[in-house]
């Protein structure tokens, strides 16, 4: 199993149906999330939750990085903020509360088994959505596939 990472400044603050960032599966590969980091770039507090999503219109592709140089290129695809509503299939229960200060952040780790993104399928994956008014944040995912 190879490990990958991706990071970005969110292009949107997100809504309850539009993730600020997501990791999408392929028709035959799912990701196993190992870590998610989220950091506030504003002085307004916000809370995000980790959800399994389907569909919608994802934003621009992000550049996935192999942590081990000999690993194959990532199959899962990291996407910037959604421009049309996704369907939230499942709330995983994970929350990230960011304080009202630039640089305030949270890092989630998912233990030995990790958190599988979703069932296989090219429009299925995992995303971060606000539980109220979102903010522009710095975000990263680390996953295995």
Steps between C-alpha positions, in 0.01 A plus 500: 500500500634845408446828687410835342437859606339812363465851641345826389345829599126446465346686207161528678376513860259216422134436577311210651503333155818645343825364643803728519715203397442136428671179402317300233531129428532334163280223360727244669710675770403660832725703726569429865528838674779512759498869592318824427633842600297820491620851597310829511626792288253746657409634845151344496446163667354215297423129524534242221388140484629203303233347275469237230366659183375413153466716192475874471753694297848486647745784447849483355727197530771536762850351477531176694852420627650154555671485838714208384674587172477144362122488551266517202308818430186545711175358364267702725448859392515802732261782408459863603166650610178376342311738272171305504347308789619153587285245681614433855467123534639468850625720782805319642462677836841669486510876567773762475441818702724792406536795737460866409869551421711468189691174519254335740465145386420137555657175386300178488671161491311180431689222678621166375207430267462851357175642362395363162384777270181334369388208285675480162370736232640803322266756659527353852743619762558691819474874554507781757188713544426777753239455774399865469686782331829375363823693452789478254741246647826322434431128470688177437420128470732201540372163374599151392384304199 
